[in-house]
Amino acid sequence: MSNSIIEDIDYLLRLDSSGVVVHQDASVYINNIYEWLDTPEGSVFGNPAWGNALDRYKHENLTTDLEVSIENHVLRKMLVDLPQIPVSGVKAEILSFDQFALSIKTPFGVVERTI
C-alpha cells in the first residue's frame, strides 16, 4: 500500500519563502474550488465549458428566490467540472443589492467567497 501525497501548485502562483506555494492533500481540493470560483465559463482555452457561470446573475435582482438558483447552479456545475470533490452543501446568502456570500461545504473544508 502506498502513501501517496497529492500535490498541486497554487493556481494564482503565490509565493512564499520557499518559492511557489504547493498545496497538499485536502488543500489541493480547496485550491481547485477557489480556482473554479475565479474562472468564468468560457475562459479556459481547450475546455471552454469549465468554470462557473455566476456572471449570469450579475444583472438579476438579488432576492431570496435567486439564492436557490445560485445554489443549484454551483452544485450542478461543480458535479460536472470537479467530480472528484464531493459537495455536501451550498449556501448563497444575499448581502446587498449587488453582492452575495457563497459557502460550499466539502469533506475537505468549507470554502467561503463573497461575489
C-alpha positions in Angstrom: 0.0 0.0 0.0 1.5 3.3 -1.0 1.1 6.5 1.0 0.9 8.9 -2.0 0.6 12.6 -1.3 -1.5 14.7 -3.7 0.3 17.9 -4.6 -0.6 20.9 -6.8 0.8 24.3 -7.2 -1.3 27.3 -6.2 -3.4 28.4 -9.2 -2.5 32.0 -8.6 1.2 31.1 -8.4 1.5 32.7 -5.0 5.0 32.8 -3.5 6.3 32.1 0.0 9.8 32.0 1.4 10.5 28.6 -0.4 9.1 29.6 -3.8 5.7 28.9 -5.4 3.1 27.7 -2.9 2.4 24.0 -3.2 -0.9 22.6 -1.8 -1.0 19.0 -0.4 -3.8 16.6 0.2 -7.1 18.3 1.2 -5.7 21.7 0.5 -5.5 20.7 -3.2 -9.2 20.3 -3.4 -9.9 23.6 -1.7 -7.5 25.3 -4.1 -9.4 23.7 -7.0 -12.7 25.1 -5.7 -11.2 28.7 -5.4 -9.8 28.3 -9.0 -13.3 27.2 -10.2 -15.0 30.2 -8.5 -12.5 32.6 -10.1 -12.8 31.1 -13.6 -15.8 32.3 -15.7 -17.2 29.7 -18.0 -15.7 30.0 -21.5 -12.3 31.4 -20.4 -10.2 28.2 -20.3 -8.5 27.5 -23.6 -9.2 24.0 -24.8 -12.0 23.5 -22.2 -14.5 26.4 -22.6 -17.2 24.6 -20.6 -15.1 24.5 -17.5 -15.8 27.2 -14.9 -18.8 28.9 -13.3 -21.5 30.9 -14.9 -22.2 33.1 -11.9 -21.9 36.2 -14.2 -25.4 35.4 -15.5 -26.8 36.5 -12.1 -24.9 39.9 -12.3 -27.9 41.9 -13.5 -30.6 40.0 -11.6 -32.3 41.4 -8.6 -30.7 39.5 -5.7 -33.7 38.1 -3.8 -34.1 35.0 -1.6 -35.6 33.2 -4.6 -32.4 33.8 -6.6 -30.4 32.3 -3.7 -31.8 28.9 -4.6 -31.0 29.3 -8.2 -27.4 30.2 -7.4 -27.0 27.3 -5.1 -28.4 24.9 -7.7 -26.1 26.3 -10.4 -23.0 25.9 -8.2 -23.9 22.4 -7.1 -24.8 21.1 -10.6 -21.8 22.7 -12.3 -19.3 21.5 -9.7 -20.6 18.0 -10.2 -19.5 18.2 -13.8 -16.4 20.3 -13.5 -15.0 19.0 -10.2 -16.3 15.4 -9.9 -13.5 14.4 -7.6 -14.8 16.9 -4.9 -17.9 15.7 -3.1 -20.1 18.7 -2.1 -22.3 18.2 0.9 -23.9 21.7 0.9 -24.1 25.0 -0.9 -25.4 28.2 0.7 -25.9 31.5 -1.1 -26.9 34.5 1.1 -27.8 38.0 -0.2 -25.6 40.6 1.4 -26.7 43.7 -0.5 -28.4 44.6 -3.8 -25.2 43.6 -5.8 -23.4 41.1 -3.6 -23.9 37.7 -2.1 -21.9 35.3 0.1 -21.3 31.8 -1.1 -20.4 28.9 1.1 -19.5 25.4 -0.3 -19.2 22.6 2.2 -17.0 19.6 1.4 -15.3 16.9 3.4 -12.1 18.9 2.9 -13.4 22.1 4.5 -15.8 24.9 3.8 -15.0 27.4 1.0 -16.4 30.9 1.5 -16.4 33.7 -1.0 -18.2 37.0 -1.5 -19.3 37.5 -5.0 
